[in-house]
């Protein structure tokens, strides 16, 4: 088994040890579990929960956009333009997809 050594600040270490103790685990085991969940190898861990939230948000926004688009297409276009601006500012919009 490979071994790594990392340095963390005292506050983070204190939080990790408390959480490990609450979970009934040693600090190293607790940290391994966190890394496995974060890296996606735990099917019910971090990524699975994030994917669920992401899917729910997409569905809610699709329903909202459909409703607004049927009632006021101009407001929908204005909203989509604002969404593109926000995505562009955060580096989340592929320049090839950035068209009005």
FENURMO-V228818 format. One line per field, one symbol per residue. burial: + if it has 24 or more other ideal C-beta (glycine too) atoms within 12 Angstrom, else -. A space follows every 50 residues. Layout:
burial=???
//
This chain:
burial=---------------+--------------+------------------- --------------------------------------------------
//
